[in-house]
Amino acid sequence: MSEFVCTVCGKRLYHDNETTLKIQETIHSKFCRKEFGKIHSYMHRDPAHMETFDSERENDTAGTPVLKK
């Protein structure tokens, strides 16, 4: 079984198929967290923009709010 260990963050990737492992390495290189053990999110949101993205679906048909505020 082939494996790859990222020298930057320490994540170990392994797979039986060498081609699949290369694809995993490519994806990891784009999303590597750059620090060992650091927790982070790829979802970025502007704290000043807390409005509903789809204002038409903010309430259901009875007028009850669907989203928690």
Sequence and secondary structure as in RCSB ss.txt:
>XXXX:A:sequence
MSEFVCTVCGKRLYHDNETTLKIQETIHSKFCRKEFGKIHSYMHRDPAHMETFDSERENDTAGTPVLKK
>XXXX:A:secstr
 EEEE TTT  EEEESSHHHHHHHHHHHHHH  SSTT    S    TT  S S GGGSB TTS B S  
